[in-house]
Amino acid sequence: MSGAGGDSLRIPLYPQDFGQAPRVVLESAHFSVRAWTYPSGVKALSLENARGRLVVLPWQGQMIWAAEFDGCNLTMHNMFSQPRPSATVIGTYGCFMFHSGLLRNGCPAPEDDHPLHGEMPCAPMDSAWLQAGEDEQGAWLRLGGDYEYVQGFGDHYRASPSVTLRAASGLFEIALQVVNLAGKPMDLMYMAHMNYAYVPGGSMSQPLGCARTRVRSSVPAHVRPTPAWSAYMEELTADPEGLQVLDSPQLYDPEIVCFFDQVRSDADGQAHFLLEHPDGAAFYTRYSPQQFEHAARWVLHNADQQVAAFVLPATCEPEGYRAEQAKGNVHSLAPGASARFNLSTGYLSPSERRTLEAALA
């Protein structure tokens, strides 16, 4: 997993220690951690540094419920005032990030029998812990956990997600490792599903570019096209770069989904995506296309949900199991084999964004 370095402090977490009122469970010169239980019964941790905080659900898929840095809310506008206990993500779709997959991923088509985005988003974690330490990049704080999925006569794997916060940074690292514990190969489909806030007038970009941008041609069952939307989709299909500036919210309902082919990376093998704000700040994600061969974009704006997921790195496209299997996008993980994924994402101040873009120029 990313970020480990030298000796570190490790604190096991237990569900019975999460009360109704927020309680400090760790405090240092750079970080603080608070634990509580929402009225819904869902347990949460806030991981905080000098610039902001993440709210993570340690026992529910370790989804990141909320993120805020430098006073800017990173999370999509949604209908949920608090996370809800749910076996599937659709029952609590208001979070900043969830781990989508792992045996199945994406929007199920009529021929599929899996839930939206698979079994991992709300997985009941078996264990969770905090870690703190220091490496060549400075002090870090991490929440990690394990989830063992096992079905009689079926698949058996262990998934270990983590999120790492660093001192005085608006960026954080998201990682996941999966190990196939079964005696047969397992299907693997994974997407790091980051539901960033919609920024009016924001501009989406990838400084290093890609070979091609495509607009999704299929229409999932939950999408109800309107004539205006269908006409706009025809325009975007002819010119996918037309969806760069978030200046036409009335056309982003139903949702718009794009795919990126052969995303280019820098000398370190990292791809870079930004959603620049009118004030010069930016939401930012970097990842390795060697780990995530595919990437999507999801934009939606209506009274209930507003999201600009400017990049969703993945091992496949989000069109359901059978469709991705037919494209050859479903990975196979051998017995005993493991796969690792990690990325950095978060908030850049105007000066941090300018520094990054100068380095990439």
C-alpha positions as CSV (number, residue, x, y, z in Angstrom):
1,M,0.0,0.0,0.0
2,S,1.2,3.6,-0.6
3,G,2.7,5.8,1.9
4,A,4.2,3.3,4.4
5,G,7.6,4.2,5.7
6,G,9.7,3.2,8.7
7,D,8.1,2.6,12.1
8,S,4.5,3.5,12.5
9,L,1.9,3.7,15.3
10,R,-1.1,1.3,14.8
11,I,-4.3,1.6,16.7
12,P,-7.1,-1.1,16.2
13,L,-10.6,0.2,16.1
14,Y,-13.7,-1.5,17.5
15,P,-17.3,-0.7,16.7
16,Q,-18.4,-0.6,20.3
17,D,-16.1,2.4,20.9
18,F,-18.1,4.7,18.6
19,G,-20.6,6.6,20.7
20,Q,-23.2,9.2,19.7
21,A,-21.1,12.2,20.5
22,P,-17.8,12.8,18.6
23,R,-14.8,11.6,20.7
24,V,-11.1,12.3,20.0
25,V,-9.3,9.0,19.5
26,L,-5.9,10.4,18.3
27,E,-4.2,13.8,18.3
28,S,-0.8,14.9,17.3
29,A,1.0,18.0,16.1
30,H,-0.3,17.4,12.5
31,F,-3.5,15.4,12.9
32,S,-6.6,14.7,14.9
33,V,-9.1,11.9,14.6
34,R,-12.7,11.9,16.0
35,A,-15.1,9.0,16.1
36,W,-18.9,9.0,16.4
37,T,-22.1,7.2,15.4
38,Y,-24.7,9.0,13.2
39,P,-28.3,8.8,14.3
40,S,-28.8,6.3,11.4
41,G,-26.4,3.9,13.3
42,V,-23.5,4.3,10.8
43,K,-20.1,4.8,12.5
44,A,-17.7,7.4,11.2
45,L,-14.2,8.8,11.7
46,S,-13.0,12.3,10.8
47,L,-9.3,12.4,9.7
48,E,-8.2,16.0,10.1
49,N,-5.1,18.1,9.2
50,A,-4.4,21.8,9.3
51,R,-6.3,22.3,5.9
52,G,-9.4,20.2,6.2
53,R,-10.8,16.8,6.9
54,L,-12.1,13.5,5.5
55,V,-15.1,11.7,7.0
56,V,-14.7,8.0,6.4
57,L,-17.0,5.0,7.3
58,P,-14.6,2.4,8.7
59,W,-17.2,-0.4,8.9
60,Q,-19.2,0.3,5.7
61,G,-16.9,-0.3,2.7
62,Q,-14.5,2.3,4.2
63,M,-16.3,4.7,1.8
64,I,-15.3,8.4,2.2
65,W,-18.5,10.1,3.1
66,A,-17.3,13.7,3.0
67,A,-14.2,15.7,2.1
68,E,-13.5,19.4,2.7
69,F,-10.2,21.4,2.4
70,D,-9.4,25.1,2.6
71,G,-13.1,25.6,3.3
72,C,-14.1,24.0,0.0
73,N,-16.6,21.1,-0.1
74,L,-15.4,18.4,-2.4
75,T,-18.5,16.2,-2.2
76,M,-21.4,16.0,-4.7
77,H,-24.7,17.6,-3.8
78,N,-27.0,14.8,-2.8
79,M,-30.3,13.9,-1.1
80,F,-28.7,12.3,2.1
81,S,-28.3,14.3,5.3
82,Q,-26.3,11.3,6.7
83,P,-25.0,7.9,5.6
84,R,-27.6,5.1,5.8
85,P,-27.0,1.5,6.6
86,S,-27.4,-0.3,3.3
87,A,-26.2,-3.4,1.5
88,T,-25.9,-1.5,-1.8
89,V,-24.6,1.9,-2.7
90,I,-27.9,3.1,-4.1
91,G,-29.4,3.1,-0.5
92,T,-26.8,5.7,0.6
93,Y,-25.7,7.5,-2.6
94,G,-24.3,10.7,-1.1
95,C,-20.7,10.0,-0.5
96,F,-17.5,11.5,-1.9
97,M,-15.9,8.2,-2.8
98,F,-16.6,4.5,-2.8
99,H,-14.7,1.4,-3.9
100,S,-16.8,0.1,-6.9
101,G,-16.5,-3.6,-7.7
102,L,-14.9,-6.1,-7.2
103,L,-16.5,-9.1,-8.8
104,R,-18.9,-6.9,-10.7
105,N,-18.9,-3.2,-11.5
106,G,-20.9,-0.5,-13.2
107,C,-24.6,-0.1,-14.2
108,P,-26.2,-3.5,-14.6
109,A,-27.8,-4.1,-18.0
110,P,-31.0,-6.2,-18.3
111,E,-28.9,-9.4,-18.8
112,D,-26.9,-8.7,-15.6
113,D,-27.9,-9.8,-12.1
114,H,-25.5,-7.7,-10.0
115,P,-26.3,-4.6,-8.0
116,L,-25.3,-1.1,-9.1
117,H,-21.4,-0.9,-8.8
118,G,-21.1,-4.4,-7.2
119,E,-20.7,-5.8,-3.7
120,M,-17.8,-3.7,-2.3
121,P,-19.2,-0.1,-1.8
122,C,-21.0,-0.9,1.4
123,A,-19.1,-4.1,2.4
124,P,-19.3,-4.9,6.2
125,M,-15.7,-4.6,7.1
126,D,-14.2,-7.3,9.3
127,S,-11.5,-5.0,10.9
128,A,-10.4,-1.4,10.8
129,W,-7.4,0.4,12.2
130,L,-5.5,3.7,12.3
131,Q,-1.9,4.1,11.5
132,A,0.4,7.1,11.8
133,G,4.0,7.5,10.8
134,E,6.5,9.5,8.8
135,D,8.3,8.9,5.5
136,E,10.4,10.9,3.0
137,Q,7.3,13.0,2.3
138,G,6.7,13.8,5.9
139,A,4.0,12.8,8.5
140,W,1.1,10.8,7.4
141,L,-2.2,9.4,8.9
142,R,-4.0,6.3,7.5
143,L,-7.2,4.5,8.0
144,G,-7.1,0.9,6.8
145,G,-9.2,-2.2,7.0
146,D,-9.9,-5.8,5.8
147,Y,-13.0,-7.4,4.3
148,E,-13.3,-11.1,3.6
149,Y,-15.8,-12.0,0.9
150,V,-16.7,-15.7,0.8
151,Q,-19.6,-17.6,-0.7
152,G,-20.0,-21.4,-0.4
153,F,-19.2,-22.9,-3.9
154,G,-18.3,-19.4,-5.0
155,D,-15.7,-16.7,-4.8
156,H,-13.4,-16.0,-1.9
157,Y,-11.2,-12.9,-1.6
158,R,-9.8,-10.4,0.9
159,A,-10.1,-6.7,0.1
160,S,-8.0,-4.1,2.0
161,P,-8.8,-0.5,1.3
162,S,-7.0,2.5,2.9
163,V,-7.0,6.3,2.8
164,T,-3.9,8.3,3.7
165,L,-3.9,12.0,4.8
166,R,-0.6,14.0,4.9
167,A,0.3,17.0,7.0
168,A,-0.8,20.4,5.7
169,S,-2.0,19.0,2.3
170,G,-5.3,19.1,0.5
171,L,-4.4,15.9,-1.3
172,F,-4.8,12.4,0.0
173,E,-4.1,8.9,-1.2
174,I,-6.7,6.2,-1.8
175,A,-5.6,2.6,-2.1
176,L,-7.0,-0.9,-2.4
177,Q,-5.4,-4.4,-2.4
178,V,-7.4,-7.5,-3.3
179,V,-6.1,-11.1,-2.8
180,N,-7.9,-14.1,-4.4
181,L,-8.2,-16.6,-1.5
182,A,-10.1,-19.2,-3.6
183,G,-8.7,-22.2,-5.4
184,K,-10.0,-20.9,-8.8
185,P,-9.6,-17.7,-10.7
186,M,-11.8,-14.8,-9.8
187,D,-13.3,-12.0,-12.0
188,L,-12.0,-8.5,-11.1
189,M,-13.6,-5.2,-12.0
190,Y,-12.7,-2.1,-10.0
191,M,-13.4,1.6,-10.2
192,A,-12.2,4.3,-7.8
193,H,-15.6,6.1,-7.8
194,M,-15.0,9.7,-6.7
195,N,-18.1,11.9,-6.7
196,Y,-16.7,15.4,-6.9
197,A,-18.8,18.5,-6.4
198,Y,-20.2,20.3,-9.4
199,V,-18.4,23.6,-9.9
200,P,-20.4,26.2,-11.9
201,G,-18.1,27.5,-14.6
202,G,-15.4,25.0,-13.8
203,S,-13.1,23.7,-16.5
204,M,-12.1,20.1,-16.8
205,S,-8.8,19.2,-18.3
206,Q,-6.0,16.6,-18.6
207,P,-2.7,18.5,-19.3
208,L,-1.1,15.5,-21.0
209,G,-4.1,14.5,-23.0
210,C,-5.3,11.1,-24.3
211,A,-5.7,9.4,-27.7
212,R,-9.5,9.8,-27.9
213,T,-12.5,10.9,-25.8
214,R,-15.8,9.0,-26.4
215,V,-19.3,9.7,-25.2
216,R,-21.2,6.7,-23.9
217,S,-23.6,5.4,-26.6
218,S,-25.6,3.0,-24.4
219,V,-28.5,4.3,-22.3
220,P,-28.7,2.6,-18.8
221,A,-32.1,1.7,-17.4
222,H,-32.0,4.6,-14.9
223,V,-31.6,7.2,-17.6
224,R,-34.7,8.8,-19.1
225,P,-33.7,10.8,-22.2
226,T,-35.4,14.0,-23.2
227,P,-35.4,15.5,-26.7
228,A,-33.0,18.3,-25.6
229,W,-30.7,15.8,-24.0
230,S,-30.7,13.5,-27.0
231,A,-29.8,16.4,-29.3
232,Y,-27.0,17.5,-27.0
233,M,-25.7,13.9,-26.9
234,E,-25.5,14.0,-30.7
235,E,-23.4,17.2,-30.5
236,L,-21.1,15.7,-27.9
237,T,-20.7,12.5,-29.9
238,A,-19.5,14.5,-32.8
239,D,-17.3,16.8,-30.6
240,P,-16.6,15.2,-27.1
241,E,-14.4,18.2,-26.2
242,G,-17.7,20.2,-26.1
243,L,-18.0,19.0,-22.5
244,Q,-15.1,20.9,-21.0
245,V,-16.6,23.9,-19.2
246,L,-19.5,23.4,-16.8
247,D,-21.7,26.1,-18.2
248,S,-24.9,24.3,-19.3
249,P,-26.4,22.6,-16.3
250,Q,-29.8,22.3,-17.9
251,L,-28.2,19.9,-20.4
252,Y,-26.6,17.6,-17.7
253,D,-29.9,15.9,-16.7
254,P,-30.0,13.0,-17.5
255,E,-26.3,12.3,-16.8
256,I,-23.4,12.6,-19.3
257,V,-20.8,9.9,-19.3
258,C,-17.5,10.0,-21.3
259,F,-14.7,7.5,-21.7
260,F,-11.0,8.3,-22.2
261,D,-8.8,6.0,-24.4
262,Q,-5.0,5.7,-23.9
263,V,-4.6,8.4,-21.3
264,R,-1.1,9.7,-21.5
265,S,1.2,9.8,-18.5
266,D,4.4,11.7,-17.4
267,A,7.9,10.4,-16.9
268,D,6.8,8.8,-13.6
269,G,3.9,6.9,-15.2
270,Q,1.3,9.2,-13.8
271,A,-1.8,10.6,-15.6
272,H,-3.2,14.0,-14.4
273,F,-6.8,15.3,-14.4
274,L,-8.1,18.6,-13.1
275,L,-11.3,20.4,-12.5
276,E,-10.2,24.1,-12.4
277,H,-12.4,26.5,-10.4
278,P,-13.1,30.1,-11.6
279,D,-11.0,31.4,-8.7
280,G,-8.0,29.4,-9.9
281,A,-8.1,26.5,-7.3
282,A,-8.7,23.0,-8.6
283,F,-9.9,19.5,-7.8
284,Y,-7.1,17.1,-8.9
285,T,-6.5,13.4,-9.4
286,R,-3.4,11.6,-10.5
287,Y,-3.1,7.8,-11.1
288,S,-1.2,5.2,-13.1
289,P,-2.8,4.0,-16.3
290,Q,-0.8,0.8,-15.8
291,Q,-3.1,0.1,-12.9
292,F,-6.2,1.7,-14.3
293,E,-6.4,1.0,-18.0
294,H,-9.7,2.8,-18.3
295,A,-11.1,6.2,-17.2
296,A,-14.6,7.7,-17.3
297,R,-16.2,11.1,-16.6
298,W,-19.6,11.5,-15.1
299,V,-21.6,14.8,-15.0
300,L,-25.1,15.3,-13.6
301,H,-27.0,18.4,-12.5
302,N,-30.5,18.5,-11.2
303,A,-32.4,19.6,-8.1
304,D,-31.4,16.5,-6.2
305,Q,-27.9,15.6,-7.3
306,Q,-25.1,17.7,-8.7
307,V,-21.8,16.0,-9.5
308,A,-18.8,16.5,-11.7
309,A,-16.8,13.3,-11.4
310,F,-14.1,14.6,-13.8
311,V,-12.2,11.3,-13.8
312,L,-13.1,7.8,-12.6
313,P,-10.1,5.6,-13.0
314,A,-11.0,1.9,-13.5
315,T,-10.0,-1.4,-14.8
316,C,-13.1,-1.5,-17.1
317,E,-15.9,0.7,-18.3
318,P,-19.0,1.0,-16.1
319,E,-21.5,-0.7,-18.5
320,G,-22.2,-3.9,-16.5
321,Y,-20.6,-7.3,-16.3
322,R,-21.8,-8.9,-19.6
323,A,-21.0,-5.8,-21.7
324,E,-17.5,-5.5,-20.2
325,Q,-16.9,-9.2,-20.5
326,A,-17.8,-9.0,-24.2
327,K,-15.3,-6.2,-24.6
328,G,-12.5,-8.2,-22.9
329,N,-12.4,-5.7,-20.0
330,V,-13.0,-8.2,-17.1
331,H,-9.7,-9.1,-15.4
332,S,-9.0,-12.6,-14.1
333,L,-7.1,-12.9,-10.8
334,A,-5.4,-16.3,-10.3
335,P,-5.6,-18.3,-7.1
336,G,-3.4,-16.7,-4.5
337,A,-2.7,-13.7,-6.7
338,S,-3.2,-10.1,-5.6
339,A,-3.8,-6.7,-7.3
340,R,-3.0,-3.3,-6.0
341,F,-4.5,0.1,-6.9
342,N,-3.6,3.5,-5.6
343,L,-4.1,7.2,-6.6
344,S,-3.8,10.7,-5.2
345,T,-6.7,13.1,-5.3
346,G,-8.0,16.2,-3.5
347,Y,-7.8,20.0,-3.5
348,L,-5.1,22.3,-4.9
349,S,-4.9,26.0,-4.0
350,P,-4.5,28.4,-6.9
351,S,-0.7,28.6,-6.3
352,E,-0.5,24.8,-6.0
353,R,-2.3,24.4,-9.3
354,R,0.0,26.8,-11.1
355,T,3.0,24.9,-9.7
356,L,1.6,21.6,-11.0
357,E,0.7,22.9,-14.4
358,A,4.2,24.5,-14.8
359,A,5.8,21.1,-13.9
360,L,3.7,19.4,-16.5
361,A,4.2,21.9,-19.3
